[in-house]
Amino acid sequence: MEVGALIIIFALVVLFAFLGLGAWATVKAVGAAKRGVDRTITQARRTVEDTTLKARSLGQVGVSGALAQLRLDLRSSMRTTQAALYQGVQADSSLQESIALFERLSRHGHELDDELKRLEQEPDRKRIAERLPELRERTLKITKSADSLRWAARDRARRFADDDLAVLSEQIEVESGALRDWSRESVDDLAAAAAAWDAVQAGAAGPDAAGPRADSGSGAGPSPKAEEPGRSAEAGRAALNPSAPAAAYPWQKAPRPEATT
């Protein structure tokens, strides 16, 4: 009876564990889907706002067109800098400090953008026109700082790429020089090697090699070595250079040994 109760309790624990795991996975999936929807909505809203600002800056004159152009310049500069820094930090961790500075700058940018957005609904155009020089100066200061961070990050990435390319070019030049540094033995060296090979073969033959030469005096015929000195030289060169490189070009033909008779 106790064993059956333990089995039931264990089964219930496993069941609750699976239920809890399923609930956690469901919550995570719902959260990820919600974040994806939020990103999509935010991106769509930004696209609509940018399109509206472009239309206002081009189609309206006076205060409304000036405010729209300031917002458009501010948003374009901040968004481009943000993308450059967050992409660059994946390859260069030293950009973390630049990102921290950009986050502080972003707070000022958000405050200015919100203020410009509120002023677009302000009916007192005369007062807004009086504030335009100060608003332009603030916008220019923020965009100039953002542009400075962006171009510094790009210059740093380009410098690293140039240094890597310079090192790679040097290594390729060294390898190219090593590939071109081939050596060829002279004809005299080959002839000397062939003569040495003939001497070794004659010494290895011993008395058996002397027999036919002694018979040659009785009219048996000339010795094979005397008849074919070219073939002996070719055999010596082939034995001394068994791994000679093949011809690299069609017009450079490797020597072929003569056919024996």
N, C-alpha and C positions, 0 to 999 in steps of 0.2 A: 504493500500500500504506500509506504514512504517512497519507494523508488518511482512509482507512478506519479506521485505528487511532485517529486523533483523534476521529472520529465516534463510535466505540464508547466511548471514554473519556468523551466529553461526555454520551452517553446514560446511562452508568453513574452519572456525577455527578448528573445530573438525577433519575435513579431513586432514588439514595440520599437526595437532598434531599427528594423527595416522601415517601419512607419516614420520614425524620426528622421532617418536618412532621406527618405522620399520627400518629407516635408521640407527639409533643409535644401535639397536639390531644387525643389519647386520654387522656394523663395529666392534662391540664387538665380534661377532662370528668369523668374519674373523681374527681379532687379536688373539683370543684364538687359532684358528686353526693354524695360522702362528707360534705362540709361540710353539705349540705342535710339528709342523714339525721341527722347529729350534732345539728343545731339542732332537728330534729323530736323526736328522742329526749330532748334536754335539756328542751324545752318540755313534753313529755309527763310527764317525771319531776317537773318543778316543779309541774305541775298536780296530779299525784297526791299530792305532798308537802303542797301547800297544802290539798287536800281532807282529807287525814289530820289535819293540824294543826287545821283547823276542827272536825273531828269530836271530836278529843281535848279541845280547849278548851271545847267545849259539853257533851260527854258524861262528862268525868272531872272529879273534884274533887281538891283537895289539890295536891301537888307536881307530878304529871303534867300536870294541867290548867293550872297556872301556867306551867310550862316551855313547853307548847305555845302558850299565848297570847303569851308573850314572843317566841318564834320567829316566830309569825304577824305580830305587830306590826312586828318588825324587817324581815322580808322584804317586807311590803307597802309600808312606807315607803321602803326602798331601791329597790325595783323601780319604784315610781311616780316617784321623783325621777330615776332614771336615764332613764326614758322622756321625762320633761319636758325634761331638759337636752339629750339627744341630738336631740330633735325641734326644740328651740328654737335650737340652734346652727346649723341649716341656714339660718335667717333672720337670726340675730344672731351674728356671729363672736366678739363679745366674751365669749360664754359659754364660750370655751375654757378660761379660767382657772378658772371654776366647775367645769368637768368635771374639770380636774386636781385640784382640791380634793376633788371627790366620789370620784375614784379612790383617793385616800389614805384617805378615810373608809370606802370599801368594804372595804379591807383589814381595818380594825378590825371592820366588820360581819361579814365572813366568819369572822374568828377567834371572835367571840362566837357566831355561829350554830353553828359546829362544836363549840364548848364546850357550848352548850345541847343539841345533839344527843347528845353523849357523856353528858351528865348524865341524859338520858332513860333510858339503859340502866344507870345507877348504882343498885345495890340499897340503898345506905344513904340512905334517904329523909330521915332526921333531919339528916344533914349537908347535904343539898341544901336542906332547909328553912331551915337557918341561913344559907345563901349566897343565898337568894332576894332579900333586900333589896339586896345588892350587885349581883346580876344585873339586877334591875329598874333600878337607877340607871344602870348601863352601857347598858342598852337604851334608856332614856329619853334619855340624853345623845346617843347616836348618832342615834336617830330625830328628836330635836329639831334636830340639825344638818342632817340630810337634809331635813327639812321646811322649815327656813329657806332652804336653797338653792333648793328647789322653788318656794316661794312668792315668793322674790325674782325668780326667772326669769319667773314668771307675771305679777308686778306690772310688771316691765320691759316684757314683751310687750304688756300691756294699756295701759301708758302710751304706747308707740309707736302703738298702734292709736287711742287717744284723740286724740293729737296729729295724726295723719293725718286723722282724722275732722273735727277742728276746722278744719284748713286747707281740707279739701274743702268743709265747710259755708260757710266764708267765700267761697270761690271761686264756689260756687253762688249765694250771696246777691248777689255782684257781678254775675254773669251775669243773674240774674233782674231786678235793677234796670235793667241795660242793655236787656233785652228789653222792659221796661215803659216806657222813655223814648222814646215816639214823639211826633212833633210834627205838628200839623195847621194848615194855612194858614187864616186867617180869610176870611170872605166878602168883606171889603173888598179884601184882597190878590188874591183870585181875580177880582173885578170889575176891578181895576186892570190885572191881567195880560191879561184879555180885551180891554179897551180898547186896550192897547198892541199886542196882536195885530191888532186891526182896523186900527189906524193903519199897521202894517207892511204888511198886505195891501193897503190902499188905495194906499200909496206904490209898492208893487211893481206894481200894475196899470197905472199911468201913464195916457197919453192914451186907451188902449183902454177903461179903466174910466170915463173922463169922457164918452165918446160916448153910452152909454145914458142917463147922467144928463141930458145935454143934450136928448136926445130925449124925456125924460119931460115936459118942458114942453109938448110938442105933443100930449099926451094919449096917449102910447104905453103908459103904465102905470107903476105905482110901481116903484122900484128894488128888486132882491132883497134888498139889505142893509137897506133900510128896512122891508121886509115881515117879515123874520125876524131880529130882533135877538137873540132867545133862542138860535137855532141858531148864530149867530156867536159868542156868548159861550161856548156849549158847545164849539164847535170850538177856540176859543182855550184854554180850560181843558184840553182833551184834548191839544192840541199842547204846551202848557207842562208838562204832567204826563203824559208817555207811559207811565211805569212806576208809576203810582199803585197802591198796594196794594189787593188785592181785599177785599171785605167779610169780616171775621173771624167774624161771627156771623150767624145767619139773619135777625135783625131789623135788621141794618145793611145796607141795600141800596145798592149803588153807583149813582150817577146814570147814566142811559142817554141817549145823544143822541136827539133827536126825529127821526122819519122825514122825509126830504125829499119834497117833492111835485113 
